[in-house]
Amino acid sequence: MSDFTTRPEIRGTFGVATSTHWIASAVGMAILEKGGNAFDAAVACALTLQVVEPHLNGPAGDMPAIFHVAETGETQVLCAQGVAPEAATIAHYRAQGLTLVPGSGLLATVVPGAFDGWMLMLRDHGTMSLREVMQPAIDYARDGHPLLPRVSDMIDGLAEYFATEWPTSAAVWTPDGAAPEPHALFRNPALADTYDRLAASKGETREAQIDEARRQWREGFVAEAIFDYLKDAHVHDVSETRHSAVLAPSDMAGWRATYEAPLSYEYHGWTVHKTQAWGQGPVMLQALAILKGVDIGAMDPNGAEFVHTVIEAIKLAYADREAYYGDPDFSEVPMEHLLSDGYNAERCALIGNLASQEQRPGRVPGFESQADAYLERSRRDFRVGQVAAQEPTMSHLTEKRGDTVHLDIIDRWGNMVASTPSGGWLQSSPVIPGLGFPLNSRAQMFWLEDGLPTSLAPGRRPRTTLTPSLAEKDGARLAFGTPGGDQQDQWQLVWFLRFVHFGMGLQECMDAPLFHSMHFQASFFPREAKPGQMMIEPDFGEDTIAELRARGHEVTVAEPWTVGRLTAAMREADGGLRAAATPRLMQAYAVGR
């Protein structure tokens, strides 16, 4: 493979931090330099991402993390995905004439999860004080940060809507009556005050102080401000009508972020860890299980055979995602069967020389009705009578708005964190007066029909697309991930296959061209399936693209350097550290020493 990379692969022994924004990466590294560990650094980095990428994540959003604790050798998942409120019933939404949960506004809100999740990580695994970890985000919110051109453009496109429909958002995002200019210093003093007040929480110990901040969030001044606003709020959303929230004080007061075991799969000597099926994480494991029977290493990683084979495996794995995944606390997910060798040998045999145009969920004994329900849903046109929603997929690849963020951090002791925070975007919901941030819109992942693993139900986690990764082999550990909605596990799969099979470095894998499928039913409005369609970067070359078209793929060629926002960090068995970040969008950066 070529040794050319767009930037150096970061190497060292002290610590590495990589994220989707250079300021957040620098903040994470600064915490490591001050003596903090990977958990301290991850929290500081994440809170800063909420400030500098407000169109991609926020305090009231959601967050899954996969982390490794060096002292105990444990690898765990932190689930900070809030659940549906008690009043969020299918009957309530149907009574308002809805066939889909709106992609924005107050009906789309589940319990805010991100802040409590970061505080739980800090309390149990961090070492620094609440003030030390929160101060960088407070400073950037109060003193300002250079506004990304994408954020400026997004605010500009929504400025009239904010002024007309969401005046509390207009007050924060257009403080002078117009969108801030690209690269201008942008301040959010209300958010700075909120986080400053939380950082001042009292407690006799470090842990007690953090718990008090969590209490202030769910029952104290933060919750009070949220519900003071919601009690009278009746706001416009993407359904083109006005709705009030179903979120209640008891929903926030009764919810906590939690830990759980990851779902793991062995692939060519690597143990890959993902979330359980309340996230889409298992879909990458299913794709690996399908591809285990294929000689990937014999293929050209930029050739049509590689792209075709991976795309066809993706179609099969994602069909099963749509049929079977959901919160396992509420419905049985046949994951043991879905990851079994026999099942995946059958799935692999379905990959032919031509592109499939069918939705092909597997037939799992006892769960056939779920496969049938998916096939029926995939044929519906949910766009009728609806308008485009604010969706967390790649805005430069679609007509939708929004996205997500990612971070990977490793410290000198071998602690590591991979996390993909999202939700609470500036375009998702009106800003809560006095707090400086909006609520989330994750309830749009639910279906408004009974009997599905993803049916709307009180207390159920939405099946999110957020999917960080952690893998290990022979004492080495690797953290990686990307924003991108339904594309997250697709881009990670391509990156990981190249890393495992072709001897490519972290950064070299980042720089190689990417592709993804749009064949299966999308997670976000209008929930459209596009049979046979895929997107590919032009650097694959004309011959590869022509052969894919000859095989029946409907190929959209993206603009150069526009697909994917991957970052990764690795600890070798000897303690050496490595990190990389995509050059796409000229925003993500890896730092370390």
N, C-alpha and C positions, 0 to 999 in steps of 0.2 A: 504494500500500500504506500501511498505518497506520504512523505514526512511533512508536507506543507500544512501549516495551520494559520488561521487568521490572527491568532494571538498565542502567546506562550501558555502551555499547560503549567499551572501553578504547582510548585513542589516545595516541600519543607518538612519540618518535624514538629513545629510549635503549634500550629493551628491553621485551619482554612475556613473561609466563609464565602459562600457563593449564593447569589439571589438574583431576582429579576430586576433589581435596581441598584446601581453602583453605590448610592448613598447608604442604603440598607446593608449592603455587604460590608461597607466600611465601618458602619456602626457595630455590626456583629464582630468584626475583627478587633475593633477598639475595646470591646468588652473582654475578649480573650486576652488582649495585651494588659488589661488592668487586673488580671488574675481570675476572671470569671471562667466558668466552664462552658461547654457547648450549650447547655440548657439556658444559662443566663444569656448567652449570646443570641440564641434563637429567639428568645422572648423580646429582647431589645431590637433585634433585626425585624421581627414581625410587626411590632408596634410602629416602627418607623415606616415599614411598607404601607401601613394604613394611612400614614400622613402623605407620603410621596406618590403613592399610586391609589388615590381614593376612588378612581373609576373601576378598580379591580378588586378591592377588598376594603373591609371596614371593621370597626370594633364590634358591631352587632351582626357580623357575618358568621361563618362556620369554618372549622379547621380540623382536618385529620392530620396526625403526625405519626410517623413510625420512628422509634428511637432505640438506641442501644446504650445500656448502662455498663461502663467498663468494669466497675467494682463488682457487680453481681453476675455479669455475663448475660443478663436478660435483654431480650428484644421484645418491645411491646408496642401496641397501638394506643394512642390517646385519641379518643373520640370526643370532639367538641362540636358535633353536629346536633343542633337543637331539634326538638321534636315538634310535631303538630300540636297546636293548642287544643284544650279540651272541647272547645266549641267548634273546632274545625271538622265538621261532618260533611259527608257527601250531600246529605239532604239540605243542609244550609246553603251550600254553594249552588246546588241544582235549583233551589227555590228562587235564586236570583237570576235564573235563566242562563247559567253558565254551563258549558260543556268541557271547558278546560279551566284550570286555575289560572288567573291572570299572571302574566310574567312580570308585573310591576305593581306597586301600590300596596295597600294595607292587607288585603285578603291573601296576599302571597307570603305573608310573614309567618315564620315558625319561631320558636324560642331562640333568641340570640345566643350563640354558643362560643364564639371565638375568644372573647375576653376571659371567660371563666376557664376555658381550656388552657390558655397561656398562663394564667395564674396558678392553676393546678400543677403544671409542669414546673414553674418557678418554685413553688412551695416545696414540692417533694424531691426535686432533683437539682435545683439551682443552689447557689451559695451566696449570691449578692443580695443586697437589700432591694426592696420594692422601688425606692427612690432612685438608686443607682441604675436600675434596669429601665425604668420608665423615662428618665430625664432626657435622653436623646430625642425621643419622639415628642416630648413636651417642648423642647427647644426648637425643633424644626417646625412644629405647629405654630408656636408663638412668634419666632423670629423670621420664619419664612424659608422656603426652599425653591429652587428654580423649577418652575412648572413645566412638566413635559408637554411638548407640542400636542401629543395625542389627548392629554387632559384638557388643554385649551380648546382644541377642536370639538371635543365632546361637549364641554360646557357651552361653547358657542352655538352648537346645534340644538341645545336644550334651553337656552336662555329665555326665549319667548315663552316656552311651555312652563318653565319655572315661574316666571313673572305672573303668568295667567293662572296656573293651576296649583303650583307648589311654592308659594311665596317664602316659606321657611327655608327651602333650598336656595331660592334666589338670594336670600340674605347672606348665605355662606359662600356660594359658588360664584355669584356675580355681585360682590359687595359694592361696586361702583356703578352698577346698572348694566354692565356688559362683561363678557368673558375676559378673564385676564389674558394678556398676551403670552405667547410661547416664551419660555425661559424667564419670564418675569418672576420676581419673588412673590410667592403666594403664601398667605398666612391664614390659619384657621384658629383664631383666638378662643372660640367657644370650645373646641376640642382640647386645646391646650389647658384651659381652665378645668375641664372635666377630668383630664388625666392628672393634672396637678393636684386636684382635690382627692382623687383616688390614691395617688402616691403618698399623700399626707395621712392616710389611714393609720389609726393608733393600734398598738398591740404590745404586750410585754415581751414578746419574742418576734423574731423575723417571720416565723410561720403564722403567728397570730395576727400580725399586721397584714399579711397577704390574705388571710381568711376574712379579715375585716373589709378589705377592698372588694373581695368577692361578695360579701354581704351587702355592701353599699351599692354594688352593681345590681344585684337581683332583688333587693328589698328596700334599699336606702335611697339616696338622692337621685341616682340614675334611673331606677325603676319608677320613682315618683314623677320625674320629669316625663318619662315615656307615657305613663298612664294619665297624667294630667293632659297631655296632648291627645291621646287616643280616645278619651271619653267623649270628645265632641267632634273628632276628625271624621270627615266624610269626603274622601278625596278621589279624584279622577285617576284611572289606571288604564292599562293597555286594552281593556275590554271596551273602552270608549264610554264607560259609565262610571258612576261614583260609588264607592263602597267604604264601609267602616271595617275596622280590624276585628278579628275574633280573638286576638291575643289578650289575655287577662293577667292581673297581678299574680294570681295563684300559679299560673303557668311558669312565670319566671322564678317565683319564690321556691317552687318545688323541684327545679331542674338543676343537675350538676353534670359537669363533664366527667368522663369515666375512662378507665383503662380496660383493655381487653387483649387477648392473645391475637397475634396476626394469623392470617391464613398463609401457609407456606407451601412451596413446591420445589422439587429438585429438578434442575435442568443443567445437563452437562457439567456436573460437579458443583454448580452454584445452587444455594438455597435462597430462593427469592421470597421475600416477605411482603404481603399486601394487606389491605383492610379486609374485613369480612364483607358479605354481600350487601350491606347497607350502603356501600360505595361500589363503584364499578371495578375496583382493584382486581377481583378475581378474574376478570375478563382477560387480562394480560397473562395470567397463569394458565387459563384455558388455551390461549393461542400458543403458548410455549408447549403445552401438553400435546396439542395437535401437531406442531412442528417437530416434536421430538423424533418422529418417525421419518423425517426428511433430512437429507444430507445438505443442510444449509451451507456448510463450510466448503462444499464443492462448487458453489455458485459464485458468480460475479456479483459483489454487493451493490453494484450500480447497474446490473443487467436486468433484462426483462423477466427472466426466470425467477430471480429473487423477488422482484417487486410483485409479480403475479402470484407466486406461491404465498407470500406473506399477506397480500390483500385477500386472497381466498380464505386463508385461515382466520383473518380478522372478521370476515363476514360471518363465518360459522360461530365464532366465539361470541360476537356481539348479538347474534340472533338468540343465543342462549341467555345472554344478559337481559334482553328484553322480555324473554319468556319467564325466567326463573328468579331473577335477583330481587331482593327487597330486604327490609329489616328482619333479620332472623329472630328477633324477639317476638315478632308478630306472626310470622309464617315460616314454615319449613322450607329451607333451600337445599335441594339435593346436591350439595357441593361435592360430597365424596364421590358420587356417581359422575358428576361433571368433570372431575379431575382424574378419573380412573383410566388405566391404560387401555382396557378393552373399548371403552366408550370413545376415547380419542383416536384409537386406531381406526374405528369406523368413521369418525369425522374426517380424519386425514384422507381416507380412501375416496371421499367425496370431491377432493380437489382434482380437477381435470385440467386439460390444456387450454380450455376456454373459460372466459369469465362467466360465473353464474349470475343469472338475473333474478334468482328466486330468493325469498327469505326462507332459510332452512334451519329452524331450531331443532335440536335433537328431541327424540321421543323418549322421555324418561319415564319408566314404569310408575304409574300412580300419579303422574303430573301431566298427562297428555292434554288435559283441558287447558293448561296454561300455555302450551305451545299453540293450540288452536286459537286461543284468545289473542295471542300475539299476531298470528297470521291475519286474523280479522281486523285488528287495529291498524296493521301496517298498510291496509288497503284503503283506509279512510282518508278523506281530505279535511283536515281540521282547520284549514284556512278560511273556510266559508264563514262570512259574517264576522271575521276577526281581523285584526291588524297586527303588524309586526311587533314583537315584544323585545324588551331589553334582555339579551341573552349572553351568558358568559362563555362565548366562543370567540375565536380570533376575529376581531372586528375588521382587520385588513383583508381577511379572506371571505367575508360574508357581508351582507347588508345589515347585520345586527350590531348591537353595541355591547361592549364590555369584555371581560376576560377574567383572569385569576392571577395569582402570584405564586412563587415557589422559593424555597430556601433549603440549602444543605449546609450543615456546619459540623466540623469535627475539631475536638480539642486535643491537646498534647497527651492526655490520659487515655484517649480512645473512645470517649463519649461521642455519640453522633446523633444528629437529628435531621430527618427529612420531613418537610411539611409543605402542604399546598393549601394555604388559606384563601378564602374567597367570600363572596356575599357581602351585603351591606354596601353595594356600589352607590356612587352618587346619583346614578340614573335609576336606581331600583325603587326608591321610596322617598317621601318627603323627609327632610332633616327634622329631627326632634328639636324643638326650640330650646336653646340654652345648652345643648349637649354637643352640637357641631357634627353630628353624624346621623345617617338614616338607618332604618331597619333593613332586614334582608328580604329576599323574594324566593327563598328555596322551596316553598310549598308548590311552586310550579312544576316540580318533579313528580308530583302525585297525579294519579288518574281519578277522575270523578265517576268511577263505576266500581261496583262491589266485586269481591272475589279474587282480586289480583294481589300479588306480592307488593305492588306499589299503589294499591288503593289508598286514598286519603282516609286516615283514621286518627282519632285523638291519641297522642302519646307516641305515634309511630315516627321513626326517622325517615325522611325522604331518601330515596336512592340517589345519592349524590354522584357526580362525575369526578370528585376530588380524589386523587389517587397517588400519593407519594410511594416511593419504593425504597427498599433496603435489601441488599443481597450480600451473601457471604460465601467464601470458599477458602479452605486451607489457611484460616487465620486472617485473611484479608476481608475487609468489609467495604461496601459501596452504597452510597446514598445518592438517589437521583430522582428527577421528576420534571414536570413542565406544566404550565397553564394550558388551557385549550379545550375545555368541555369534553365532548365525545372523542376528540383527537388525543387526549392525554395519554391513554394507554397504547394507542397506535404509535405515536412518535417514540414513546419510551421503548416499546417493543423493537422497533427498527434500530434504535440506538443500541439497545442491549444485545441484539443479535450480532451487530457489527463488532461490538466490543468483545463478545465471547468467541466468535468464530473466525475473525479475520485479523486478530492481532493489532487492532487499531487503538490508539490512545484515547483518553477521555475527550480532549479537545478535537482530535481528528474526527472522532465520531460526531461531535457537535457540528463540525464544518461540512460534513458530508450531506448531500441533498436528501430531502425527506419527501414522504408521500403519505396519503391517508385515504380511506374509503368514506363515502357518504351513502353507502348502499342500505344500511340498516336504519331503523326508525330513530330519529334524533331525540335527545333527552329534553330539548327545549322547544318552545313554541316556534313554528306550528307543528311540531312532532312529525315532520315529513320524512319518509323514506325515499331514497333516490336510487333505485335499482341500477347496479352496474356502474355507478358514477364514482370517480376517484379524482383526487387532485395530486399533482406532482410538480416538483421544482424543475426548471428547465435544464439544470446542470446534469441531469441523467443523460442528456443527449438525445438527438433526434431519432437515432436508430432504436433506442430503448422505448421511447414514447411511441414510435410507429409500430413496433412489435406488440406493445400493450393494446393499442387500438385494433390491430389485426386479431388479437385474441378475444376481442369483444368488449373490452373496457371502454367506457365513455370517459375520456380523459380530459380534464381541465388542467392546462398548464398555468401554474401560478407565476406571479412576478418573481424574479430572482431574489433569493434570500428573504423569503416571507413566511415560510412554513416552520412553525415550532419555536419554543422558547426554553429549551432544555438547559438545566444546570446539573452538575454532578460533583461529588467529592468522594475520595477514596482513602482508606488507611490500609497500607500494605501490611503483611504479616510481620515485617521488621520494624514497624512504627512509622515508616515514611508516609507522608501525606501528599495527596494530589487533588487538584480541583480544576474545573473548567466551566465555562458559560458560553451560551450561544452568542454569536455576533449579530444575529437577526434582531432588527429594531434598534440596534446600537444602544442598548440599555442595560442588559444583564452583565454582571461582572463577578469574577472570582478573584479573591485576594487571599494572601497567606504568606507564611514564612516557615 
